[in-house]
Structure formats: structure tokens, C-alpha cells
Amino acid sequence: MPRTQNAVAAALPPAQRMEFYREMGEATPETIGHVLTNWWLLVQVAGDPQTARTAAAVKARTAPGRPASTVMRELRERGR
């Protein structure tokens, strides 16, 4: 999918599309690319079944691995 405002908007359900347009309208020249990229990534995740399953598992805390907060704490304790 192209990383354009029209492509992202077309891929979103109506409620999210309105939020997307609101954020794009409030974006400054410095932040508009970031806003577009964030929404484009959300559309990409939602469209990929494996990624969507992984994201759901992370939210449900059933994904394998360790929480990022644990890793960050361990790194701080090691002096990094």
C-alpha cells in the first residue's frame, strides 16, 4: 500500500478515518510525516494476519518473551 494520505484513509474504518484526518489536520510541517507513518504502520499491522495475531498476544500478555520493562530494568542495573 502506498504511504499516502489517500491510501491510508481508504484503508481505515470510518471512525478511525476521522481520527486520522483530525491528526493530519493538526500536524505541523515538522510532524506530518510522523503522523502519516504512524497511521500507515497501523494499517499495515491490521492487514497482516500474523502481525495482528502477534500484536493481540502482546496486548493479552500471552506472547512469548520478556516484557520490555524487565529488559530495561536489567540493563539499568548492569549500568548500561
C-alpha positions in Angstrom: 0.0 0.0 0.0 1.4 3.4 -0.8 2.3 5.6 2.1 -0.1 8.4 1.1 -2.8 10.2 2.9 -5.5 9.0 0.5 -4.3 5.3 0.6 -4.2 5.3 4.4 -7.6 7.0 4.7 -9.2 4.5 2.3 -7.9 1.6 4.4 -9.3 2.8 7.7 -12.8 2.2 9.0 -14.9 5.4 9.3 -14.3 6.0 13.0 -10.5 5.7 12.6 -10.5 7.7 9.4 -12.0 10.7 11.2 -9.3 10.4 13.9 -6.6 10.1 11.1 -7.9 13.3 9.4 -8.0 15.1 12.7 -4.4 14.2 13.5 -3.3 15.1 9.9 -5.1 18.4 10.2 -3.4 19.3 13.5 0.1 18.2 12.3 2.8 20.8 11.6 5.1 20.6 8.7 7.6 19.0 11.1 5.3 16.3 12.4 3.0 15.5 9.4 5.4 12.8 8.1 5.5 11.1 11.5 1.7 11.2 11.8 1.3 9.7 8.3 3.9 7.0 9.0 2.2 6.0 12.4 -1.2 5.5 10.7 0.4 3.7 7.7 2.1 1.3 10.1 -1.2 0.7 11.9 -2.9 -0.1 8.6 -0.1 -2.5 7.7 -0.3 -4.3 11.1 -4.1 -4.6 10.8 -3.8 -6.0 7.3 -1.2 -8.7 8.1 -2.8 -11.7 9.9 0.4 -12.9 11.6 1.3 -9.4 12.8 -2.2 -8.8 14.0 -2.1 -12.1 16.0 1.3 -11.2 17.5 0.0 -7.7 18.5 -3.1 -9.3 20.0 -0.9 -11.7 22.0 1.3 -8.9 23.3 -1.8 -6.9 24.4 -3.2 -10.0 26.1 0.2 -10.7 27.7 0.3 -14.2 26.2 3.2 -13.6 23.8 6.4 -15.5 24.4 9.4 -13.5 25.6 10.0 -11.0 28.4 8.5 -7.6 28.9 10.5 -4.6 27.7 10.2 -3.1 31.1 12.1 -6.1 32.6 14.8 -5.9 30.0 15.2 -2.1 30.5 15.4 -2.6 34.3 18.0 -5.3 33.9 20.1 -3.0 31.6 19.9 -0.1 34.1 21.0 -2.5 36.9 24.0 -3.5 34.8 25.0 0.1 34.3 24.2 0.4 30.6 
